[in-house]
Amino acid sequence: MTYKLILKKKVIKFLKKRTPKDKETIDSKLKILKNNPYPNSLLDIKKLANSSFYRLRVNDYRFIYEVIDGDSRGDIY
């Protein structure tokens, strides 16, 4: 399953101000995140306590995100 990654304008603006090396590193981690947004061995991800959000650490930066599964059939039946 492939996920859609939606970045807020604030994040895009922040990324534009980073060095080319940082941009490349962050971009590669975000591509991995898009394929698998749950904690895995390729990324430093932790679920935040008492929340539906996760934290992705890339070098000195922290990105907070939420996974929204659109395939839920919860109330259909």
C-alpha positions as CSV (number, residue, x, y, z in Angstrom):
1,M,0.0,0.0,0.0
2,T,1.3,3.4,-0.9
3,Y,0.4,6.4,1.3
4,K,0.0,10.1,0.3
5,L,2.3,12.5,2.0
6,I,0.8,16.0,2.6
7,L,3.2,18.7,3.8
8,K,1.9,21.9,5.4
9,K,3.1,25.2,3.9
10,K,5.1,25.9,7.0
11,V,7.1,22.6,6.5
12,I,7.7,23.4,2.8
13,K,9.0,26.8,3.7
14,F,11.2,25.3,6.4
15,L,12.6,22.8,4.0
16,K,13.5,25.4,1.4
17,K,15.7,27.1,4.0
18,R,17.8,24.0,4.7
19,T,21.2,23.3,3.2
20,P,21.3,21.1,0.1
21,K,22.8,18.2,2.1
22,D,20.0,18.5,4.7
23,K,17.3,18.7,2.0
24,E,18.6,15.6,0.4
25,T,18.7,13.7,3.6
26,I,15.2,14.8,4.7
27,D,13.8,14.1,1.2
28,S,15.1,10.6,1.2
29,K,13.7,9.9,4.7
30,L,10.3,11.3,3.6
31,K,10.2,9.0,0.6
32,I,10.8,6.0,2.8
33,L,8.1,7.3,5.2
34,K,5.6,7.6,2.3
35,N,6.1,3.9,1.6
36,N,5.8,2.8,5.2
37,P,4.7,5.4,7.8
38,Y,4.8,3.0,10.7
39,P,7.8,2.4,12.9
40,N,10.4,0.3,11.1
41,S,14.2,-0.3,11.0
42,L,14.9,2.2,8.2
43,L,13.6,5.3,10.1
44,D,13.8,6.7,13.6
45,I,10.1,6.8,14.4
46,K,8.3,6.7,17.7
47,K,4.6,6.8,18.5
48,L,3.8,9.8,20.8
49,A,2.2,8.8,24.1
50,N,-1.5,9.2,24.4
51,S,-1.8,10.4,20.8
52,S,-2.4,9.2,17.3
53,F,0.7,11.1,16.1
54,Y,4.2,9.8,15.4
55,R,7.6,11.5,15.5
56,L,10.2,11.1,12.8
57,R,13.7,12.1,13.7
58,V,16.1,13.2,10.9
59,N,19.4,14.4,12.2
60,D,18.6,17.4,14.5
61,Y,15.1,17.8,13.1
62,R,11.8,16.3,14.3
63,F,8.7,15.9,12.2
64,I,5.3,15.2,13.7
65,Y,2.8,13.3,11.6
66,E,-0.4,11.3,11.6
67,V,-1.4,8.3,9.6
68,I,-4.9,8.4,8.3
69,D,-6.1,5.2,6.7
70,G,-8.7,5.9,4.1
71,D,-9.6,2.2,3.6
72,S,-11.6,2.0,6.8
73,R,-15.0,0.3,6.4
74,G,-15.8,0.9,10.1
75,D,-19.5,2.0,10.0
76,I,-20.5,0.7,6.6
77,Y,-21.9,-2.6,7.7
